C-alpha cells in the first residue's frame, strides 16, 4: 500500500482535520484517507462493468445469449480495416 506525506499543512487546516476526524469518530489519518478516496473516486463515477450490466438487463440479454454467441465465435481475431 502506498504512503503519502503532506508537508506545509497550515495549523488551521490540521486543526480542522482533527475536529472533522473526531466528528466521524476516527483518527486524523483515517479521515485523510476518507477525504482523498472521496475526492479521487467519487460515488457517482461511471463504472464500465456496471453500465454494461445495466444496459444488457435493459435489452433483455441473458447468460444463455452470451453463451450462444461464444459457441458460434470462431476465435480468430478480426481483420483491421484497410485505410487507403
Secondary structure as UniProt FT lines:
FT   HELIX           11..23
FT   TURN            24..25
FT   HELIX           28..40
FT   TURN            43..44
FT   HELIX           48..59
FT   HELIX           63..72
//
